[in-house]
Amino acid sequence: MRFTIEQRHLTDGGGKPISSDPEAVSFHTFDADSADDAVRLFIKRDHAELLGDILKFPGFQAVATVRKVGGVYTLQVGPTR
């Protein structure tokens, strides 16, 4: 199954909130068996660290928060074509 991950930049590397920057949002596509697996593939590829749990919702949807060198990001995962 193919998933799209919307990555939204929340804070910079110093922990300060990111202002309304249009480049603070990016989209990524992964082929995975589940939304959970798509998040784990993203984490591995981007050398990120999962903060908390992956919240799973009906319809192959999920939300997660990750930390990378550049700051903290939220990930919203959903199926795509």
C-alpha positions, 0 to 999 in steps of 0.5 A, spaced: 500 500 500 502 507 498 502 512 503 503 519 503 506 523 509 505 530 511 511 532 515 510 539 518 516 542 522 514 544 529 520 547 532 528 549 530 534 545 533 534 550 539 526 548 541 524 555 538 517 554 534 517 555 527 513 561 524 508 561 518 514 558 513 511 555 507 517 551 507 515 548 514 511 543 510 513 537 506 510 531 503 513 524 502 511 517 499 512 510 502 510 503 500 508 500 506 504 494 509 501 499 514 501 506 516 505 504 522 510 501 517 510 507 513 512 512 519 518 507 521 520 507 514 520 515 514 524 515 521 529 510 518 530 514 512 531 521 515 535 518 521 529 521 526 527 519 533 520 517 535 517 521 540 512 518 544 507 513 540 505 512 533 497 514 534 493 509 529 486 511 527 481 507 522 482 507 515 490 506 515 491 513 518 496 515 523 500 521 527 507 521 530 512 526 532 519 525 531 525 529 532 531 530 527 537 534 527 533 540 524 528 540 530 521 537 531 516 535 526 509 532 526 507 526 521 500 525 518 500 519 515 494 517 510 493 512 504 494 515 497 494 512 490 
